[in-house]
Amino acid sequence: MKFETLKSIILLILICFSLLLTVGLWNYQPITDEVGKENENLVEETTIGGEEVKMSSLIAPSQFVFHRNGNHYSFEDGKDREETYKIMKNWTLFNIHTVENRVVPEAARMMEVIFPTNIPAQAIKNIFSLGEQDFAPSSGEFKRIFFSINENGGVDVFFKPESEDAIAYGASLRSENIYQLEELIATTEGVNKQVMFTGDGDKRIFLPSNSVEVSWHILDTTTIPIVPLKNTLFEDPSIVKDIPAPRVEQRLTDSLSNLEVMEGGRRMVFSELLSKPSPQTAMSSYEVLEKSISFINAHQGWTDTFRIGELSTANTSITYHMYQKHLPVLASEGNIHTIMVDYQNGLEKRYARPLVRLEPSINKSEGPYSLSSGNKIIALINESRKYNIKLIEDIEIGYKLVKQSGGYGGYSLIPRWFILENGSWKEVEESFVHEGGMTGAMGTN
């Protein structure tokens, strides 16, 4: 064989080999492409389909009380309370200052705004417009705001704390907002006369003097997926394992944290098992409030209407209560009516929330409930051995969620009287009188 012919054959072989390598490269899909797709899905699945909200919508009054010449009035319908709060948030305050006198004002015309828990004074700027005043207090709190019309026609504003040790603040209301306040205090439509329960003499709890009629409702549920919560709560979701455990439907863990699904898949609790090394960090109530909102916003966790219910600086914890039909839900089977976040050293230590979203039922069932008058509730408290008057913090009408019978999956939303005693809401079972057909709708208690 001639040398030239041999070179031609070798060249042809090399060309064929090159073509085979080219075709192979074209058809090759590296494993990293699949990993990339998994990572993309991981990034996408970190929200649970709720909303992101601002602090001003989570801080809301539980009651407006209008004082006129020694008589007290409050709204019949919670919707009017919410509309009034929208009006109030557009008011402008000025001359905010600390005050020493903590005595409740005794003005002939006054509006009292009551919140369900102590609110940090730093949140005043999240509720009102402050004009050009730079207000950044380091401490202080309030549970009531008094708007008193003084003898000169101006309005004195007093932010009253529950604790005698907390810093209290006063302010004035801009003149352009005074007319709206006067109209609210004078209103006679849509309000009920109130009776004040003083308890041991230190309380100001207002209840309707006559019986109250509130509707019950049926609600359906939609399940909230657990995968986005796993992706957002664990530092590295790829190492999380599903380990069977007693008394829970599912337990996800990475050996440092647990995510447990319970109550038939209707509630979850995420908790840190080991404290991460970090310096001891004290948190103010405002920091707990602000940090918890950002934490829940990060995965769009506001799947129903929630508002602040309890805020504890001592325990660095916060609880948000669900609201339905403009009233708080204060009890539920499976405890699906609250979102709770506990902090330790500035980090989320425990996070508990419902895994269902409540929606109006296609059945559209509802009917009237007649609840006892405030006078009857006060008499019951005074006569009963069940309640310790010194421990009573509040008395309120709210809803109880009761699971529908027969595996339907929905809930009955039933109005009841509740008493807040030593930090816990307790249903006043003796107080309600049922009027209207609701046979079979309530499920089992």
Backbone hydrogen bonds, N-H to C=O, Kabsch-Sander energy under -0.5 kcal/mol:
donor,donor_aa,acceptor,acceptor_aa,energy
6,L,2,K,-1.9
7,K,3,F,-2.0
8,S,4,E,-1.7
9,I,5,T,-2.0
10,I,6,L,-2.4
11,L,7,K,-2.3
12,L,8,S,-2.1
13,I,9,I,-2.3
14,L,10,I,-2.3
15,I,11,L,-2.1
16,C,12,L,-2.3
17,F,13,I,-2.5
18,S,14,L,-2.3
19,L,15,I,-2.2
20,L,16,C,-2.2
21,L,17,F,-2.1
22,T,18,S,-2.1
23,V,19,L,-2.3
24,G,20,L,-2.1
25,L,21,L,-2.3
26,W,22,T,-2.0
27,N,23,V,-1.7
28,Y,24,G,-0.8
28,Y,25,L,-0.5
33,D,30,P,-1.4
34,E,30,P,-0.6
34,E,31,I,-0.6
35,V,31,I,-2.0
36,G,32,T,-2.4
37,K,33,D,-1.9
38,E,34,E,-2.3
39,N,35,V,-2.5
40,E,36,G,-2.2
41,N,37,K,-2.3
42,L,38,E,-2.2
43,V,39,N,-2.2
44,E,40,E,-2.1
45,E,41,N,-2.4
46,T,44,E,-1.6
48,I,299,H,-2.2
50,G,300,Q,-1.6
51,E,302,W,-0.7
57,S,54,K,-1.2
58,L,54,K,-0.8
58,L,55,M,-1.0
59,I,55,M,-1.8
60,A,58,L,-0.7
62,S,114,I,-2.7
63,Q,114,I,-1.6
65,V,112,E,-2.9
66,F,73,Y,-3.2
67,H,65,V,-0.6
67,H,110,M,-3.3
68,R,66,F,-0.6
68,R,71,N,-2.5
69,N,108,A,-2.5
71,N,68,R,-2.1
73,Y,66,F,-1.7
74,S,192,N,-2.2
75,F,64,F,-0.5
76,E,190,G,-2.5
77,D,190,G,-0.5
80,D,77,D,-0.9
81,R,77,D,-1.1
82,E,78,G,-2.0
83,E,79,K,-2.1
84,T,80,D,-2.2
85,Y,81,R,-2.0
86,K,82,E,-1.7
87,I,83,E,-1.7
88,M,84,T,-2.6
89,K,85,Y,-2.1
90,N,87,I,-1.4
91,W,88,M,-1.9
93,L,129,S,-2.6
94,F,172,S,-2.1
97,H,170,G,-2.5
99,V,168,A,-1.9
102,R,100,E,-0.6
110,M,67,H,-1.9
111,M,147,F,-2.1
112,E,65,V,-3.3
113,V,111,M,-0.5
113,V,145,I,-2.8
114,I,63,Q,-2.8
114,I,112,E,-0.5
115,F,143,K,-2.7
119,I,142,F,-3.5
121,A,140,G,-2.5
123,A,120,P,-2.1
124,I,121,A,-2.0
125,K,122,Q,-0.7
126,N,123,A,-1.2
127,I,123,A,-0.8
127,I,124,I,-1.0
128,F,124,I,-2.6
129,S,91,W,-2.2
133,Q,130,L,-2.0
135,F,133,Q,-0.9
136,A,134,D,-0.6
141,E,167,I,-1.1
142,F,119,I,-2.0
143,K,160,K,-2.8
144,R,160,K,-1.6
145,I,113,V,-2.2
146,F,158,F,-2.5
147,F,111,M,-2.7
147,F,145,I,-0.5
148,S,146,F,-0.7
148,S,156,D,-2.7
149,I,109,R,-2.0
150,N,148,S,-0.7
150,N,154,G,-2.5
153,G,150,N,-1.9
156,D,148,S,-2.7
157,V,171,A,-2.8
158,F,146,F,-2.1
159,F,169,Y,-2.9
160,K,144,R,-2.5
160,K,158,F,-0.9
166,A,163,S,-0.5
168,A,99,V,-0.6
169,Y,159,F,-1.1
170,G,97,H,-3.3
171,A,157,V,-2.2
172,S,94,F,-2.4
173,L,155,V,-1.4
174,R,92,T,-2.4
177,N,174,R,-1.8
178,I,174,R,-0.5
178,I,175,S,-1.0
179,Y,175,S,-0.6
181,L,177,N,-1.6
182,E,178,I,-2.6
183,E,179,Y,-2.1
184,L,180,Q,-2.0
185,I,181,L,-2.4
186,A,182,E,-1.8
187,T,183,E,-0.8
187,T,184,L,-0.8
191,V,188,T,-0.6
192,N,74,S,-3.4
194,Q,72,H,-3.0
195,V,207,L,-3.4
197,F,195,V,-0.5
197,F,205,I,-3.6
198,T,196,M,-0.7
201,G,198,T,-2.0
203,K,198,T,-1.9
205,I,197,F,-1.8
206,F,204,R,-0.5
207,L,195,V,-2.6
209,S,193,K,-2.4
212,V,371,L,-1.7
214,V,212,V,-0.6
214,V,369,Y,-2.6
216,W,367,G,-2.7
217,H,413,L,-1.7
218,I,365,S,-1.2
219,L,411,Y,-3.1
220,D,359,E,-2.8
222,T,357,R,-2.1
224,I,355,L,-3.2
230,K,226,I,-2.3
231,N,227,V,-2.5
232,T,228,P,-1.8
233,L,229,L,-2.3
234,F,230,K,-1.7
239,I,236,D,-1.7
240,V,237,P,-1.3
241,K,253,T,-2.8
243,I,241,K,-0.8
243,I,251,R,-2.4
248,V,245,A,-1.0
249,E,261,V,-2.2
250,Q,261,V,-1.3
252,L,259,L,-2.7
253,T,241,K,-2.3
254,D,257,S,-1.4
255,S,257,S,-0.5
258,N,271,S,-2.6
259,L,252,L,-2.7
260,E,269,V,-2.7
261,V,250,Q,-2.8
262,M,267,R,-3.0
266,R,262,M,-1.1
266,R,263,E,-0.7
267,R,262,M,-1.7
268,M,353,R,-2.6
269,V,260,E,-2.1
270,F,351,Y,-3.3
271,S,258,N,-2.4
272,E,349,K,-2.4
273,L,256,L,-3.1
274,L,256,L,-1.2
282,A,280,Q,-0.5
288,V,284,S,-2.1
289,L,285,S,-2.3
290,E,286,Y,-3.1
291,K,287,E,-2.8
292,S,288,V,-2.2
293,I,289,L,-1.8
294,S,290,E,-1.9
295,F,291,K,-2.3
296,I,292,S,-2.3
297,N,293,I,-2.6
298,A,294,S,-1.6
299,H,296,I,-1.0
300,Q,297,N,-1.9
301,G,296,I,-2.5
302,W,51,E,-1.3
303,T,301,G,-1.8
306,F,304,D,-0.6
307,R,321,H,-2.3
308,I,58,L,-2.8
309,G,319,T,-3.1
310,E,319,T,-1.8
312,S,317,S,-2.6
313,T,311,L,-0.6
317,S,312,S,-1.8
318,I,341,V,-2.1
319,T,310,E,-2.8
320,Y,339,I,-3.0
321,H,307,R,-3.0
322,M,337,H,-2.6
323,Y,305,T,-2.9
324,Q,327,L,-2.6
327,L,324,Q,-1.8
329,V,322,M,-3.1
330,L,328,P,-0.7
330,L,399,Y,-2.3
331,A,399,Y,-1.0
333,E,401,L,-1.5
334,G,332,S,-0.5
335,N,332,S,-1.3
339,I,320,Y,-2.1
340,M,352,A,-2.6
341,V,318,I,-2.3
342,D,350,R,-2.7
343,Y,316,T,-2.4
344,Q,347,L,-2.5
347,L,344,Q,-1.7
349,K,342,D,-2.9
349,K,347,L,-0.5
350,R,342,D,-1.5
351,Y,270,F,-2.9
352,A,340,M,-2.4
353,R,268,M,-2.0
355,L,266,R,-2.9
357,R,222,T,-2.9
359,E,220,D,-2.6
361,S,218,I,-1.6
364,K,361,S,-1.1
367,G,216,W,-1.2
369,Y,214,V,-1.9
370,S,433,V,-1.3
371,L,212,V,-3.8
371,L,369,Y,-0.7
372,S,431,S,-0.9
374,G,208,P,-3.4
375,N,209,S,-0.5
377,I,373,S,-1.9
378,I,374,G,-2.6
379,A,375,N,-2.1
380,L,376,K,-2.4
381,I,377,I,-2.4
382,N,378,I,-2.3
383,E,379,A,-1.8
384,S,380,L,-2.1
389,I,387,Y,-0.7
391,L,388,N,-1.9
392,I,388,N,-0.8
392,I,389,I,-0.7
393,E,420,L,-3.7
394,D,420,L,-1.2
396,E,418,F,-2.5
398,G,416,R,-2.4
399,Y,328,P,-2.7
400,K,414,I,-2.6
401,L,331,A,-2.3
402,V,400,K,-0.6
402,V,412,S,-2.4
404,Q,410,G,-2.7
408,Y,405,S,-0.6
411,Y,219,L,-2.7
412,S,402,V,-3.4
413,L,217,H,-3.5
414,I,400,K,-2.8
414,I,412,S,-0.8
416,R,398,G,-2.9
418,F,396,E,-2.6
419,I,426,K,-2.7
420,L,394,D,-3.0
421,E,419,I,-0.8
421,E,424,S,-2.7
422,N,391,L,-2.5
422,N,420,L,-0.5
424,S,421,E,-1.6
426,K,419,I,-2.7
428,V,417,W,-2.8
429,E,427,E,-1.2
431,S,428,V,-1.4
432,F,429,E,-0.7
433,V,370,S,-1.8
435,E,368,P,-0.6
441,A,438,M,-1.9
442,M,438,M,-0.6
444,T,403,K,-0.6
